[in-house]
């Protein structure tokens, strides 16, 4: 692949993935803030987790876009939702929530 192909894929993936990634990021924020926020986490921790999730989900989706094994028309669900974006978000969300200590926390006994 040449540089032009990679840049074209990056721009295309960004504009097609952006709507679903923004919706999922808002949903992640609501879940993090309302249901699974530990008392020791600050807003800065939550924003760092959201930013890391968004950026890594974009790059995971970009890799999926570039190496999509199926028919290229099958990257979109009903021409609305990018399947690579959803897969990328699914992988990144669980990794960063676990890495940031929002899920699968160890119980601290006093």
Backbone torsions as a table, in degrees:
resi	resn	phi	psi	omega
1	UNK	NA	139.3	177.8
2	UNK	-94.1	172.1	-176.2
3	UNK	-62.9	-37.8	179.7
4	UNK	-61.9	-42.0	179.5
5	UNK	-64.5	-41.4	180.0
6	UNK	-66.1	-45.3	178.6
7	UNK	-64.4	-39.5	177.5
8	UNK	-62.6	-42.0	178.1
9	UNK	-65.9	-38.4	179.5
10	UNK	-64.4	-44.1	-179.7
11	UNK	-67.4	-44.8	179.2
12	UNK	-62.0	-46.3	179.5
13	UNK	-63.4	-37.8	179.9
14	UNK	-62.7	-49.6	-175.7
15	UNK	-72.2	-32.2	179.5
16	UNK	-80.5	-35.6	-178.2
17	UNK	-81.5	-23.8	-173.0
18	UNK	-54.1	-48.0	-178.2
19	UNK	-60.2	-45.2	-178.2
20	UNK	-71.1	-34.8	179.0
21	UNK	-68.5	-36.4	177.6
22	UNK	-67.0	-43.0	178.4
23	UNK	-62.6	-45.0	-179.7
24	UNK	-67.6	-35.9	178.3
25	UNK	-65.2	-40.2	176.4
26	UNK	-64.0	-43.0	177.1
27	UNK	-62.7	-40.8	178.3
28	UNK	-63.0	-41.5	178.7
29	UNK	-61.1	-43.9	179.7
30	UNK	-63.3	-43.7	179.1
31	UNK	-65.1	-44.0	-179.6
32	UNK	-63.9	-43.4	-175.2
33	UNK	-76.3	-33.7	-173.3
34	UNK	-95.4	-37.1	-167.3
35	UNK	-114.4	-36.5	-171.6
36	UNK	-120.0	13.2	-177.6
37	UNK	-74.0	117.1	173.9
38	UNK	-71.7	155.2	-176.6
39	UNK	-66.2	-20.4	-178.0
40	UNK	-87.5	-0.2	-178.8
41	UNK	-93.8	139.7	179.0
42	UNK	-103.3	174.4	176.8
43	UNK	-64.3	-35.7	178.2
44	UNK	-61.6	-42.3	177.3
45	UNK	-61.2	-42.1	-179.8
46	UNK	-65.9	-42.7	179.1
47	UNK	-66.4	-36.6	175.5
48	UNK	-63.6	-41.7	178.4
49	UNK	-64.1	-43.7	179.2
50	UNK	-63.2	-44.0	-179.5
51	UNK	-64.6	-44.1	179.1
52	UNK	-63.3	-39.7	178.5
53	UNK	-64.3	-46.7	-177.7
54	UNK	-62.1	-46.9	-177.4
55	UNK	-67.8	-45.9	-179.4
56	UNK	-69.5	-33.3	176.5
57	UNK	-64.4	-37.5	177.0
58	UNK	-61.6	-46.2	-178.3
59	UNK	-70.7	-34.7	174.8
60	UNK	-64.5	-44.9	178.4
61	UNK	-63.2	-37.0	177.9
62	UNK	-62.4	-43.9	177.0
63	UNK	-62.3	-41.1	178.1
64	UNK	-64.3	-41.5	177.2
65	UNK	-58.0	-44.9	-174.3
66	UNK	-71.7	-30.7	-176.8
67	UNK	-115.4	28.9	-178.8
68	UNK	-61.6	118.9	-174.0
69	UNK	-83.0	-15.9	-175.9
70	UNK	-94.4	-176.0	177.7
71	UNK	-59.5	132.8	-178.3
72	UNK	-56.5	-26.7	178.2
73	UNK	-69.3	-16.2	-178.8
74	UNK	-88.1	8.3	176.5
75	UNK	-77.0	-16.2	-179.3
76	UNK	-114.9	139.2	175.0
77	UNK	-93.6	111.5	-178.8
78	UNK	53.2	35.6	179.3
79	UNK	56.8	27.2	-179.2
80	UNK	-127.8	-44.4	-172.5
81	UNK	-114.8	128.4	178.2
82	UNK	-78.0	116.6	179.5
83	UNK	-64.2	-42.6	175.9
84	UNK	-59.6	-34.8	178.3
85	UNK	-65.7	-41.7	179.8
86	UNK	-66.7	-42.2	178.0
87	UNK	-63.7	-45.4	178.8
88	UNK	-60.5	-44.3	177.8
89	UNK	-63.7	-41.5	179.7
90	UNK	-60.1	-41.9	179.1
91	UNK	-70.0	-47.9	-175.1
92	UNK	-67.6	-39.5	-178.2
93	UNK	-60.6	-51.3	-177.3
94	UNK	-65.5	-37.9	178.1
95	UNK	-63.1	-50.3	-175.0
96	UNK	-73.3	-32.0	175.4
97	UNK	-65.8	-39.4	177.3
98	UNK	-69.9	-45.3	-178.8
99	UNK	-63.4	-35.2	-179.0
100	UNK	-84.7	-6.5	176.6
101	UNK	87.6	22.4	178.2
102	UNK	-88.6	-30.8	177.3
103	UNK	-127.7	156.9	-179.2
104	UNK	55.5	44.3	177.2
105	UNK	-77.2	149.5	174.0
106	UNK	-81.0	138.1	177.6
107	UNK	-74.2	131.8	178.2
108	UNK	-99.5	120.0	179.7
109	UNK	-98.4	133.5	179.2
110	UNK	-103.4	NA	NA
